[in-house]
Amino acid sequence: MVDVAGTERRRLDRSIWAIAGPALVTFAAEPIYLLVDTAIIGRIGTDALAGLAVASSILLFVVGACIFLTFGTAATVARRIGAGDHVGAASLSVQALWLALACAAVATPLLIVFGGLLVDLFGTSAAVAADATLYLRISLIGLPALLLTMASTGALRGHLDARTPMVVVITANVVNLVLEVWFVFGLGWGIAGSAAGTVVAQWLGAVALIAAVWRLTRTRRIGLRPHRADITSLAVIGRDLFIRTVALRGALTATTFLAARRGAVALAAYQVAFQWWTTMAYLLDALEAAAQSLVGRALGAADRGAARLTGNRVLQWSIGGGVLLGVVTVVFAAPISDLFTNDVAVGGLVVTSLWWVGATQPISGAAFALDGILVGAGDQRFLAGAMVGSLVVLVVAGIATLAAGTGLWGVWLAVALFMASRTVILGVRYRSWRWAHITSS
């Protein structure tokens, strides 16, 4: 007897991992850059490491707020392809690049003008603030490249090409590592060398991905000029995703603020553990990427059943991945800490923080998978409201733990409650089926 269900499940798994496998590398691009920075800067000193925590928090807020360039583009292009509109999908891929440049043209000058003020809001020492400001100013040179990379990745993923971004990201990260070691230790540039190496790698990666999008769209005879209507359409689609992501980045930036209020040692430890948490999140986001493209394509073709089957399977894989990553994090907490810092006081707090990170990974896996399913369905308005609700949970929990005088573990308790609230809210929406009626591009 032929196992029809088993055959269908294996086929679906192959489709999921054809995107999720390469996306494991691609999605982790920015946190891997920052992990390298963290490992290298951790050898410079505690003030430099704390400065990186502040600067990277600001950068990740801005980059994260623009994640609609990846998520929105991937889902929208996939829905166009599912509906048979390949020319429209190609056109939107090009226009996403113009939207990325527009976002960079707004964000970069604002950070140049207000970056120092944002650093001061964290209330750190003068030495930490100086390192944070220096790192931030140099990193802004690479901000347009990052946004172009995000849009290019979304366009390629919408066409179910996850391999090209993977190859580019691997190459860029190798370049980043080599340049940082040379600039920081060889030339003695310190934290400035770390930022400079990352900027060079980011621009090399962006150029390669833009070329890949151009080759993809050239076969459709799509013009390269900006089209206001298409850019506006993408911007409207991204509006609710922007709100959703601003709330998310606001929540994560608030945790850095809470850690800063506990001193330089706690902030340095939080930087290490948070970068590990971020890397785990981006690894799990690979499955979210698969959900966005496959659910989007299924609903574009008006196949609600396929969308639901894909969602269920991505959830299973993502929760299982969270369990695996959580176990690895808890078991290897001490070696991970030693990799990033040789300060005994910082290291002890890193280990405790990593236990929290590991224990909450299954919850995070469920939240990320549900988020990807709803993004693929075009349910952005609900996602925006849901994230704002979870932000409120984190703020209340953070204020309560700060008032109670808890140590750094109080920050991680607030993060755990934040992720749990996301899982519950999105899970209720997923069970309702209302998300599956949203099929417009």
C-alpha positions as CSV (number, residue, x, y, z in Angstrom):
1,M,0.0,0.0,0.0
2,V,1.3,3.4,-0.9
3,D,1.7,5.8,2.0
4,V,0.1,8.8,0.4
5,A,0.2,11.0,3.6
6,G,3.9,10.1,4.1
7,T,4.8,10.9,0.5
8,E,3.0,14.2,0.7
9,R,4.7,15.1,4.0
10,R,8.2,14.3,2.5
11,R,7.4,16.4,-0.5
12,L,6.4,19.3,1.7
13,D,9.5,18.9,3.8
14,R,11.6,19.1,0.7
15,S,9.9,22.3,-0.3
16,I,10.3,23.8,3.2
17,W,14.0,22.9,3.5
18,A,14.8,24.0,-0.1
19,I,14.2,27.5,1.3
20,A,14.9,27.1,5.0
21,G,18.2,25.3,4.5
22,P,20.0,28.1,2.6
23,A,18.1,30.7,4.7
24,L,19.7,29.4,7.8
25,V,22.8,31.1,6.6
26,T,21.2,34.1,4.8
27,F,18.9,35.2,7.6
28,A,21.8,35.1,10.1
29,A,23.9,37.6,8.1
30,E,23.6,40.6,10.4
31,P,23.8,38.7,13.8
32,I,26.8,36.7,12.5
33,Y,28.5,40.0,11.6
34,L,27.7,41.2,15.1
35,L,28.8,37.9,16.7
36,V,32.2,38.3,15.0
37,D,32.3,41.9,16.2
38,T,31.4,40.7,19.7
39,A,34.1,38.0,19.8
40,I,36.8,40.4,18.6
41,I,35.8,43.5,20.6
42,G,35.4,41.3,23.7
43,R,39.2,41.0,23.5
44,I,39.6,44.8,23.5
45,G,37.9,45.5,26.8
46,T,34.7,45.7,28.8
47,D,34.0,49.3,27.8
48,A,34.3,48.5,24.1
49,L,32.1,45.5,24.5
50,A,29.4,47.6,26.3
51,G,29.8,50.2,23.6
52,L,29.1,47.6,20.9
53,A,26.0,46.6,22.9
54,V,24.6,50.1,22.7
55,A,25.6,50.8,19.0
56,S,24.4,47.4,17.8
57,S,21.1,47.8,19.6
58,I,20.5,51.1,17.7
59,L,21.5,49.5,14.4
60,L,19.4,46.4,14.8
61,F,16.4,48.6,15.7
62,V,16.8,50.5,12.4
63,V,17.6,47.4,10.3
64,G,14.9,45.4,12.0
65,A,12.3,48.1,11.4
66,C,13.0,47.7,7.7
67,I,12.6,44.0,7.7
68,F,9.5,44.5,5.6
69,L,12.0,44.9,2.7
70,T,12.6,41.1,3.0
71,F,9.4,39.8,4.5
72,G,7.0,41.9,2.5
73,T,8.9,41.5,-0.8
74,A,9.2,37.8,-0.4
75,A,5.5,37.2,0.4
76,T,4.2,39.6,-2.2
77,V,6.5,38.3,-5.0
78,A,5.5,34.7,-4.0
79,R,1.8,35.5,-4.2
80,R,2.2,37.1,-7.6
81,I,4.0,34.0,-8.9
82,G,1.3,31.8,-7.3
83,A,-1.3,33.8,-9.2
84,G,0.7,33.3,-12.4
85,D,1.8,36.9,-12.7
86,H,5.5,36.4,-13.3
87,V,6.1,39.8,-15.0
88,G,4.5,41.5,-12.0
89,A,6.7,39.5,-9.6
90,A,9.8,40.5,-11.5
91,S,8.8,44.2,-11.6
92,L,8.1,44.3,-7.9
93,S,11.6,42.7,-7.3
94,V,13.2,45.7,-8.9
95,Q,11.0,48.2,-7.2
96,A,11.9,46.7,-3.9
97,L,15.5,47.8,-4.4
98,W,14.4,51.4,-5.0
99,L,12.3,51.3,-1.9
100,A,15.4,50.1,0.0
101,L,17.3,53.1,-1.3
102,A,14.5,55.4,-0.2
103,C,14.6,54.0,3.3
104,A,18.3,54.4,3.5
105,A,18.0,58.0,2.3
106,V,15.8,58.7,5.3
107,A,17.4,56.6,8.0
108,T,21.1,57.4,7.4
109,P,20.9,61.2,7.7
110,L,18.6,60.9,10.8
111,L,21.2,58.6,12.5
112,I,24.0,60.9,11.6
113,V,22.3,63.8,13.2
114,F,20.7,62.1,16.2
115,G,23.0,59.1,16.7
116,G,24.9,60.7,19.6
117,L,21.7,61.6,21.4
118,L,20.4,58.1,21.1
119,V,23.6,56.7,22.6
120,D,23.3,59.1,25.5
121,L,19.8,57.9,26.2
122,F,21.3,54.6,27.4
123,G,22.9,56.3,30.3
124,T,26.3,54.6,30.1
125,S,29.7,56.0,31.1
126,A,31.6,58.4,29.0
127,A,34.0,55.8,27.8
128,V,31.2,53.4,26.8
129,A,29.3,56.2,25.0
130,A,32.5,57.2,23.0
131,D,33.0,53.7,21.8
132,A,29.3,53.3,20.9
133,T,29.2,56.6,19.0
134,L,32.4,55.7,17.0
135,Y,31.1,52.3,16.0
136,L,27.7,53.6,15.1
137,R,29.1,56.4,12.8
138,I,31.3,54.1,10.9
139,S,28.6,51.5,10.6
140,L,26.2,54.0,8.9
141,I,28.3,53.8,5.8
142,G,27.1,50.2,5.4
143,L,23.4,50.9,6.2
144,P,22.3,51.4,2.6
145,A,24.1,48.1,1.7
146,L,22.2,46.2,4.4
147,L,18.9,47.5,3.3
148,L,19.6,46.7,-0.4
149,T,20.7,43.2,0.8
150,M,17.4,42.7,2.6
151,A,15.3,43.8,-0.4
152,S,17.4,41.6,-2.8
153,T,17.1,38.6,-0.5
154,G,13.3,39.0,-0.3
155,A,13.0,39.2,-4.1
156,L,15.1,36.1,-4.6
157,R,13.3,34.2,-1.9
158,G,9.9,35.1,-3.4
159,H,11.2,33.4,-6.6
160,L,12.1,30.4,-4.3
161,D,15.8,31.1,-4.9
162,A,17.4,30.8,-1.4
163,R,20.7,29.5,-2.6
164,T,22.1,32.7,-4.1
165,P,21.7,34.8,-0.9
166,M,23.3,31.9,1.0
167,V,26.4,31.8,-1.1
168,V,26.8,35.6,-1.0
169,V,26.4,35.7,2.8
170,I,28.9,33.0,3.4
171,T,31.4,34.9,1.2
172,A,30.7,38.2,2.9
173,N,31.1,36.8,6.4
174,V,34.5,35.2,5.5
175,V,35.6,38.6,4.2
176,N,34.3,40.3,7.3
177,L,36.2,38.0,9.6
178,V,39.5,38.4,7.7
179,L,39.2,42.2,7.5
180,E,38.2,42.6,11.2
181,V,41.2,40.6,12.5
182,W,43.5,42.6,10.2
183,F,42.0,46.0,11.0
184,V,41.7,45.4,14.8
185,F,44.8,43.4,15.7
186,G,47.0,43.9,12.7
187,L,46.5,47.7,12.2
188,G,45.5,48.4,15.8
189,W,42.3,50.3,14.9
190,G,40.3,48.9,17.8
191,I,36.5,49.1,17.7
192,A,36.7,51.4,14.6
193,G,38.5,48.6,12.7
194,S,35.7,46.1,13.6
195,A,33.1,48.5,12.2
196,A,35.1,49.2,9.1
197,G,35.6,45.5,8.3
198,T,31.9,44.9,8.5
199,V,31.0,47.8,6.3
200,V,33.3,46.6,3.5
201,A,31.8,43.1,3.7
202,Q,28.2,44.5,3.6
203,W,28.8,46.5,0.4
204,L,30.4,43.5,-1.3
205,G,27.4,41.3,-0.5
206,A,24.9,44.0,-1.5
207,V,26.5,44.4,-5.0
208,A,26.5,40.7,-5.6
209,L,22.8,40.3,-4.6
210,I,21.7,43.3,-6.7
211,A,23.4,41.7,-9.7
212,A,21.5,38.5,-9.0
213,V,18.2,40.3,-9.0
214,W,19.1,42.1,-12.2
215,R,19.9,38.7,-13.9
216,L,16.6,37.3,-12.6
217,T,14.4,40.1,-13.9
218,R,16.3,40.7,-17.2
219,T,14.6,37.6,-18.7
220,R,11.2,39.3,-18.2
221,R,12.3,42.5,-20.0
222,I,11.5,44.6,-16.9
223,G,12.7,48.2,-16.8
224,L,15.1,49.3,-14.1
225,R,13.6,52.8,-13.5
226,P,11.6,53.5,-10.3
227,H,7.9,53.2,-10.7
228,R,6.0,55.3,-8.2
229,A,2.9,53.1,-8.2
230,D,4.8,49.8,-7.5
231,I,7.0,51.4,-4.9
232,T,3.9,52.9,-3.2
233,S,2.2,49.5,-3.4
234,L,5.2,47.9,-1.6
235,A,5.3,50.6,0.9
236,V,1.6,50.2,1.8
237,I,2.1,46.5,2.2
238,G,5.1,47.2,4.3
239,R,3.4,49.8,6.5
240,D,1.8,47.3,9.0
241,L,5.0,45.2,8.9
242,F,6.9,48.3,9.8
243,I,4.7,49.0,12.8
244,R,5.0,45.3,13.8
245,T,8.8,45.4,13.5
246,V,9.2,48.8,15.2
247,A,7.3,47.4,18.1
248,L,9.5,44.3,18.1
249,R,12.8,46.3,17.9
250,G,11.4,48.7,20.5
251,A,10.9,45.7,22.8
252,L,14.4,44.4,22.2
253,T,16.0,47.8,22.5
254,A,14.1,48.3,25.8
255,T,15.8,45.2,27.1
256,T,19.3,46.7,26.4
257,F,18.1,49.8,28.2
258,L,17.1,47.7,31.2
259,A,20.4,45.9,31.1
260,A,22.3,49.2,31.0
261,R,20.6,50.3,34.2
262,R,22.3,47.3,35.9
263,G,25.8,48.5,35.2
264,A,28.6,48.1,32.6
265,V,29.4,44.5,33.6
266,A,25.7,43.4,33.3
267,L,25.4,45.3,30.0
268,A,28.6,43.6,28.6
269,A,27.2,40.2,29.6
270,Y,23.9,41.0,28.1
271,Q,25.5,42.0,24.8
272,V,27.1,38.5,24.6
273,A,24.0,36.6,25.5
274,F,21.7,38.8,23.4
275,Q,23.8,38.3,20.3
276,W,23.6,34.6,20.9
277,W,19.8,34.9,21.3
278,T,19.6,36.9,18.1
279,T,21.6,34.3,16.2
280,M,19.3,31.5,17.4
281,A,16.4,33.7,16.5
282,Y,17.7,34.2,12.9
283,L,18.4,30.5,12.6
284,L,14.8,29.7,13.5
285,D,13.7,32.5,11.2
286,A,14.9,30.3,8.3
287,L,11.7,28.3,8.8
288,E,9.7,31.5,9.0
289,A,11.2,32.4,5.6
290,A,9.9,29.1,4.2
291,A,6.5,29.8,5.6
292,Q,6.3,33.3,4.1
293,S,7.1,32.1,0.5
294,L,5.2,28.8,0.5
295,V,2.1,30.1,2.3
296,G,2.1,33.2,0.1
297,R,2.3,31.1,-3.0
298,A,-0.4,28.7,-1.9
299,L,-2.8,31.5,-1.0
300,G,-1.9,33.3,-4.3
301,A,-3.2,30.1,-6.0
302,A,-6.3,30.1,-3.7
303,D,-5.2,26.8,-2.1
304,R,-6.1,27.2,1.6
305,G,-5.5,23.6,2.4
306,A,-1.9,23.7,1.2
307,A,-1.4,26.8,3.2
308,R,-2.6,25.1,6.3
309,L,-0.6,22.0,5.8
310,T,2.5,24.1,5.2
311,G,1.8,26.1,8.3
312,N,1.4,23.0,10.5
313,R,4.6,21.4,9.2
314,V,6.7,24.6,9.7
315,L,5.4,24.8,13.2
316,Q,6.5,21.3,14.0
317,W,10.0,21.9,12.5
318,S,10.4,25.2,14.3
319,I,9.4,24.0,17.7
320,G,11.7,21.0,17.3
321,G,14.5,23.3,16.2
322,G,13.9,25.4,19.2
323,V,14.3,22.4,21.5
324,L,17.6,21.4,19.8
325,L,19.1,24.9,19.9
326,G,18.0,25.3,23.5
327,V,19.7,22.1,24.6
328,V,22.9,23.1,22.8
329,T,22.8,26.6,24.4
330,V,22.4,25.2,27.9
331,V,24.9,22.4,27.6
332,F,27.6,24.7,26.1
333,A,26.9,27.8,28.0
334,A,30.3,28.0,29.7
335,P,32.4,27.4,26.5
336,I,30.2,30.0,24.7
337,S,30.9,32.5,27.4
338,D,34.7,31.8,27.3
339,L,34.6,32.4,23.5
340,F,33.4,36.0,23.9
341,T,35.0,37.3,27.1
342,N,37.9,36.6,29.5
343,D,36.4,38.8,32.3
344,V,35.3,36.5,35.1
345,A,32.5,38.8,36.4
346,V,31.1,39.2,32.9
347,G,31.5,35.5,32.1
348,G,29.4,34.4,35.1
349,L,26.5,36.5,34.1
350,V,26.8,35.3,30.5
351,V,26.4,31.7,31.6
352,T,23.3,32.5,33.7
353,S,21.8,34.5,30.8
354,L,22.4,31.7,28.3
355,W,20.5,29.2,30.5
356,W,17.5,31.6,30.1
357,V,18.1,31.8,26.4
358,G,18.2,28.0,26.0
359,A,15.1,27.4,28.1
360,T,13.0,29.7,26.1
361,Q,14.0,28.6,22.6
362,P,11.0,26.3,21.9
363,I,8.6,29.2,22.7
364,S,10.6,31.4,20.4
365,G,10.4,28.8,17.7
366,A,6.6,28.6,17.8
367,A,6.4,32.4,17.8
368,F,8.6,32.8,14.7
369,A,6.8,30.1,12.8
370,L,3.4,31.6,13.4
371,D,4.7,35.0,12.5
372,G,6.0,33.7,9.1
373,I,2.7,32.0,8.3
374,L,0.7,35.2,8.9
375,V,3.2,37.3,7.0
376,G,2.9,34.9,4.0
377,A,-0.9,35.2,4.2
378,G,-0.7,39.0,4.1
379,D,-2.1,39.3,7.6
380,Q,0.1,42.3,8.5
381,R,-2.4,44.4,10.2
382,F,-3.1,41.8,12.8
383,L,0.6,41.2,13.2
384,A,1.1,44.9,13.9
385,G,-1.5,45.0,16.6
386,A,-0.3,41.7,18.1
387,M,3.3,43.0,18.4
388,V,2.2,46.2,20.1
389,G,0.3,44.1,22.6
390,S,3.4,42.0,23.3
391,L,5.5,45.1,23.7
392,V,3.2,46.3,26.4
393,V,3.8,42.9,28.2
394,L,7.5,43.4,28.0
395,V,7.5,47.0,29.2
396,V,5.3,46.2,32.2
397,A,7.5,43.1,33.1
398,G,10.7,45.1,32.6
399,I,9.6,48.0,34.8
400,A,8.4,45.5,37.5
401,T,11.8,43.7,37.6
402,L,13.7,46.9,37.6
403,A,11.6,48.3,40.5
404,A,12.1,45.0,42.4
405,G,15.9,45.4,42.1
406,T,16.5,42.1,40.3
407,G,19.8,41.2,38.7
408,L,20.3,40.6,35.0
409,W,18.0,37.6,35.2
410,G,15.1,40.0,35.5
411,V,15.7,41.2,32.0
412,W,15.6,37.7,30.6
413,L,12.3,37.0,32.5
414,A,10.8,40.0,30.7
415,V,12.1,38.6,27.4
416,A,10.5,35.2,28.2
417,L,7.1,36.7,29.0
418,F,7.3,38.8,25.8
419,M,7.9,35.7,23.6
420,A,5.3,33.7,25.4
421,S,2.7,36.4,24.8
422,R,3.6,36.5,21.1
423,T,3.1,32.7,20.8
424,V,-0.3,32.8,22.6
425,I,-1.7,35.7,20.5
426,L,-0.5,34.4,17.2
427,G,-1.5,30.9,18.0
428,V,-5.1,31.9,18.7
429,R,-5.2,33.8,15.3
430,Y,-3.8,30.8,13.5
431,R,-6.4,28.4,14.9
432,S,-9.2,30.8,13.8
433,W,-8.6,30.4,10.0
434,R,-9.3,34.1,9.5
435,W,-5.7,34.7,8.3
436,A,-6.2,32.3,5.4
437,H,-8.8,34.5,3.7
438,I,-6.2,37.3,3.1
439,T,-4.9,36.6,-0.4
440,S,-4.5,40.0,-2.0
441,S,-1.0,41.1,-3.0
